[in-house]
Each structure stands twice: as structure tokens, then as C-alpha cells.
């Protein structure tokens, strides 16, 4: 598929992208993986697409930075939620990026594959319900073993990554070659 908004190569990014990228890359020991060191996937096609609108990118990164660095969800739960969103929205880019991150935070291959399967846990049902009707049912809400802030972070994580899936799919963001090298699932 030809991208609707072709990624801008990093050397051609507008100067404002520095602040936009910095808004996401806050130093935090809870999330050690967002790095450009070594052979890690760098999400350059995603960032290159977003480089067309640095102010919007910076605003989104400030918001999603909380979900990456300040969330009250444990990192494994956060990644299962994001993987479920990516699976239901059939967003290959988001799926592949978070397969890598999920592995980094300790998800097993079986857990990653299960994110595509039946919603047989309250967490997966909650994601499904939010994407289907924008509301978690009372039964699922009551079954979640999360405190109030974790439930709020759950809803905002689903919303943020649903929005990102919409953007990636609509803009036609191509999967980066370095990300394809990490394809496991």
C-alpha cells in the first residue's frame, strides 16, 4: 500500500520535531526500551509521518508519555491492553511495535498470541467493550482487579492506542524494515 502521508526521512524533519520526540522520550527507569541504541526498532516511519505536524505530535506525545511512563498499570498489563487494541483494529504497525515492547516487559509468546484470541479475561473483555461500545459493562468493571486510578489508566490507554491505530491505518504508515526484522507473531 502506498502511504497517504509519506514519512519524512529523519534528516528532513522540521526543527520542531526535536521537541515533539523529546516529549515522549522522558527518562524513566520503569520503561527502559524506548531507545535508538543498538539494533532496536526505531519507529522512523511512524515518527516520519507524524513529522508533517510537529505541534500535534508533541501534544500527543505529552499525553501518551503518561501512559508509557506514569501509568498505574503494571507494564505487562499495559502492553496486553495495547496489543489487544492493535489486534482488534488490525493495525500491523502498532501490533509489531508492541510485540517487541511486550517481550521487553516480560510477556511470553503465548501471552502475546492470546491478545489476538478470545476475550477470556476481564482485562481483554474491558478492551473489547470499550472499542465496541465506548463503555465497560458493570459485570466486567466489577471483575477487573484494578484500583480506581488503574481503571482510569486502562480507559485512557485503550483510547490513546485506538487513536494511534486509526492514524496509522488512515495515513498508511508502512512498517519499518528494522521492525519487520523483529516479527515474531
C-alpha positions in Angstrom: 0.0 0.0 0.0 1.3 3.5 -0.9 1.2 5.8 2.2 -1.3 8.6 2.0 1.1 10.7 4.0 4.6 9.5 3.1 7.1 9.5 6.1 9.6 12.3 6.1 13.2 11.0 6.4 14.8 12.0 9.7 17.3 14.3 8.1 14.5 16.3 6.7 12.3 16.6 9.8 11.3 20.2 10.7 13.3 21.5 13.7 10.1 21.4 15.9 10.2 17.6 15.8 13.0 17.6 18.3 10.6 18.9 21.0 7.9 16.5 19.7 10.2 13.5 20.1 11.6 14.8 23.4 8.0 15.0 24.8 7.8 11.2 24.5 11.4 10.2 25.5 11.3 11.2 29.1 13.9 9.4 31.2 12.2 6.8 33.4 13.5 3.6 34.7 10.1 1.9 34.5 10.3 1.9 30.7 13.8 1.2 29.6 13.1 0.3 26.0 12.3 3.5 24.1 15.8 4.0 22.8 17.6 4.4 19.5 20.6 2.5 20.7 21.7 -0.7 19.0 19.5 -2.6 16.6 16.2 -1.8 18.3 13.3 -0.8 16.1 13.2 3.0 15.9 9.7 3.7 14.6 11.0 6.1 12.0 8.1 5.7 9.6 5.6 6.5 12.4 7.7 9.5 13.5 8.4 10.5 9.9 4.7 10.5 9.2 3.9 12.5 12.4 6.7 14.9 11.4 4.2 16.5 9.0 2.5 18.0 12.1 5.1 18.5 14.9 2.8 20.5 17.2 0.1 17.8 17.1 2.8 15.1 17.6 4.2 16.9 20.7 0.8 17.2 22.2 0.0 13.5 21.6 3.4 12.5 23.0 2.9 14.5 26.2 -0.3 12.7 26.8 0.8 9.2 25.8 4.0 9.8 27.8 1.9 9.4 30.9 0.6 6.1 29.7 4.2 4.9 29.0 6.0 6.3 32.0 3.5 7.3 34.6 0.7 4.8 34.3 -0.5 3.0 37.4 -1.0 -0.2 35.3 1.9 -2.6 35.5 3.9 -2.7 32.3 2.7 -6.2 31.3 -1.0 -5.2 31.7 -0.4 -2.0 29.7 1.2 -3.9 26.9 -1.6 -6.6 26.8 -4.1 -3.7 26.5 -2.2 -2.1 23.7 -1.7 -5.4 21.9 -5.4 -6.1 22.2 -6.3 -2.7 20.7 -3.8 -3.4 17.8 -5.2 -6.9 17.2 -8.9 -5.7 17.2 -8.1 -2.8 14.9 -5.9 -4.9 12.7 -3.1 -2.4 12.9 0.1 -4.3 12.0 2.4 -1.4 12.8 1.1 -1.0 16.3 0.9 -4.7 16.8 4.5 -5.3 15.8 5.9 -2.4 17.8 4.2 -3.6 20.9 5.2 -7.3 20.4 8.7 -6.0 20.8 7.9 -3.9 23.8 5.7 -6.6 25.3 8.7 -9.0 25.1 10.8 -6.4 26.8 8.5 -6.1 29.7 8.2 -9.9 30.2 5.2 -11.0 28.1 5.7 -14.6 26.9 5.0 -15.5 23.3 1.9 -17.4 24.5 0.5 -14.2 26.2 1.2 -12.2 23.1 -0.6 -14.6 20.9 -3.5 -14.7 23.4 -4.0 -11.0 22.9 -5.4 -11.9 19.5 -7.7 -14.7 20.8 -11.0 -14.8 22.6 -11.6 -12.2 25.3 -11.4 -14.8 28.2 -10.2 -12.4 30.9 -11.8 -9.3 32.4 -9.0 -7.2 31.0 -9.5 -8.3 27.4 -13.3 -8.1 27.8 -12.8 -4.5 29.0 -10.8 -3.6 25.9 -13.3 -5.2 23.6 -16.2 -3.4 25.3 -14.5 0.0 25.1 -13.8 -0.4 21.4 -17.2 -1.8 20.7 -19.5 0.5 22.8 -17.1 3.0 24.4 -18.2 1.6 27.8 -17.1 -1.2 30.1 -20.1 -3.2 31.3 -20.9 -3.4 35.0 -20.0 -7.1 35.1 -16.7 -6.6 33.5 -16.0 -3.5 35.6 -16.7 -5.4 38.8 -14.4 -8.3 37.6 -11.4 -6.1 37.0 -8.8 -6.4 39.7 -7.7 -2.8 39.4 -8.0 0.2 41.7 -9.7 3.5 40.6 -6.6 5.0 39.0 -5.7 1.8 37.2 -9.2 1.7 35.8 -8.8 5.3 34.6 -5.4 4.5 33.0 -7.0 1.4 31.3 -9.7 3.5 29.6 -7.2 6.2 28.5 -4.7 3.6 27.3 -7.3 2.0 25.1 -8.4 5.4 23.8 -4.9 6.6 23.1 -3.8 3.5 21.2 -7.1 3.2 19.4 -6.5 6.8 18.1 -3.0 5.8 17.1 -4.2 2.8 15.3 -6.7 5.0 13.4 -4.0 7.4 12.4 -1.6 4.6 11.3 -4.2 2.8 9.3 -5.7 6.0 7.7 -2.3 7.6 6.9 -1.0 4.2 5.6 2.1 4.2 7.7 4.4 1.5 6.3 6.1 -0.9 8.7 9.8 -0.1 9.1 12.3 -2.7 7.8 14.0 -2.8 11.2 10.7 -3.6 12.8 10.0 -6.4 10.3 13.2 -8.0 11.5 11.7 -8.3 15.0 8.5 -10.0 13.7 7.6 -12.9 16.0 3.9 -13.3 15.9 
